[in-house]
Amino acid sequence: MKWHIWSAFTRSHRGRERLWVIWWLCGIPVAWIASALVIAAETARVAAHPVTADWLDVARILIYTIWARLAWLCAHNVESVVWRPMSRLALTAGLLLMAMV
């Protein structure tokens, strides 16, 4: 079976994908998108478009939450059991920080 990003997403919904795939290969683009949405939202606020900024914030939190759910489901697919609680702690902290920004 040939690997591609869509198959990683479908396997992660069932908790079958390795955590590193979701964390690194999917998480890095999610971080880039989230950063771009923060910049766009703040730019919209400065330009006196608060409703647009709020919708950009909602989109950012939604994208992060979808990724975090997939990573949470796959947290048990690691070689060392130390990474299970550490990854879930980092995901929870990330969600709290997303809400604060």
C-alpha positions, 0 to 999 in steps of 0.5 A, spaced: 500 500 500 502 506 497 503 511 503 499 518 502 497 523 507 489 521 506 491 514 508 494 517 514 488 521 516 483 515 515 488 510 519 488 515 524 481 516 525 481 509 527 487 510 532 491 505 527 497 510 525 503 511 528 504 517 533 510 520 529 506 520 523 501 525 525 505 529 530 510 531 525 508 530 518 501 532 519 502 537 525 508 541 522 503 543 516 498 544 522 502 549 526 504 553 519 497 554 518 495 556 525 501 561 525 498 564 518 491 564 521 494 568 527 497 573 523 491 574 519 486 575 525 491 580 528 492 584 521 484 584 520 483 586 528 488 592 526 484 593 520 478 594 524 475 588 521 473 584 528 468 579 525 473 577 520 478 576 525 474 572 530 472 567 524 479 566 523 480 565 530 475 559 530 478 556 524 485 556 527 482 553 533 478 548 529 484 546 525 488 545 531 482 541 535 481 536 529 489 535 528 489 534 536 484 529 536 487 525 531 494 525 535 490 523 541 487 517 538 494 515 536 498 516 542 498 509 544 502 507 537 509 509 540 515 504 542 516 507 549 510 508 553 513 514 556 511 518 550 503 516 551 502 521 557 507 526 554 504 527 548 497 527 551 499 533 556 503 537 550 496 536 546 492 539 552 497 544 553 497 546 546 489 547 546 489 551 552 495 556 548 490 556 542 485 558 546 489 564 549 492 567 543 
